[in-house]
Structures are given as C-alpha cells and as structure tokens.
Amino acid sequence: MNREKLTIVLGAALLISLVGNFYMAGLMMGRSYSAREQHGPGEAGEPHRGEWQRREAEMRRQMSPADREILKKAMQERRPKFQALRQQLEEAHQKVEDAQNAEPFDQKALDETMQAERDKKSELLQAQRQARQEIMQQLSPEGRTIFSKVVRQRFADAPTGPGGPSPDKPSPQP
C-alpha cells in the first residue's frame, strides 16, 4: 500500500476510535446521572447508605428500649432540618457545577459558589455534631457507648465531598 492510502486508513481508524470512546464515555456518564435521578441520593447518590443503615439497625437492636425511644424521638425531631440542609447543599453543589460549565467562564463566580457550597457543608456538619452531642447527653452510659461506636464507624467510612475532607476527620499528615 502506498503511503497516502496508509495515512488515510490510519486517520479513519483514529477517527472511528475517538468517536467510539466519546460514545462510551457518554453512556457511562448518562447512566450515572439517570441512576441518581431515578433512585434519588439515598440509593445511587450515596452508595454507602445501605451499609450505614444496616449498622444503625444493628445499633438499635443492641440498645435498651429506653435508649431506642430516645434515639427515635431525636431523629424524628431533627429529620426535617437535616433534609432541608442536605437539599441546600445539593443546590449549592449544582450551582458550582453550573459555574464550572458557564460560558463565558467566570472564575470569581466559581469561587463564590464554591465558598457557598463549603459554607452549606460546614453548616450541615455543625448541625450533625450538635445533634450527636444532644443525643449523647440523653442516652444511658451503655447507649452512649453503642451510639459512639456507630458514629465513629460512619464517619470513618464517609467519603470526602467536593468541599474536601470532613472536618470530623483530621487531615492526613504529609
């Protein structure tokens, strides 16, 4: 085969390969987003949630009936607040994504939205810390031990989000 035909064949093969790669990447990203929309953040968006729920169910089984009732009441009282905070964090995250994809790109707007997202994440984490402290004060000593163990496990397993490592976990030393 002469050099010109070889160049054309290789160019066509390269183009077909690129198109195939972009197609596959699009499929994977599309499935990721559609899974989150179909199942919501409790299933597809938070893959560890099922494990956390299993641990929490085990914790409840180990607690006394009085401690279970305290925990149930505390969780019910705080659920609307945490749902609202999580929704605000998700909205802040969406604004960051929008700022990242904006045309024309505006670094100042991106920085502001990222700071707002960090603030929302910090607000959620602070509310969680406060709730844990209030719950621990009401539990029996045995209940506190059980609750503390599950909380430590949960935060040890928690992934870091777009705002960086969780303030509950110390930053790794270089």
Secondary structure as UniProt FT lines:
FT   HELIX           3..39
FT   TURN            41..44
FT   TURN            47..48
FT   HELIX           49..62
FT   HELIX           65..100
FT   HELIX           107..138
FT   HELIX           141..157
FT   TURN            162..163
FT   TURN            167..168
//
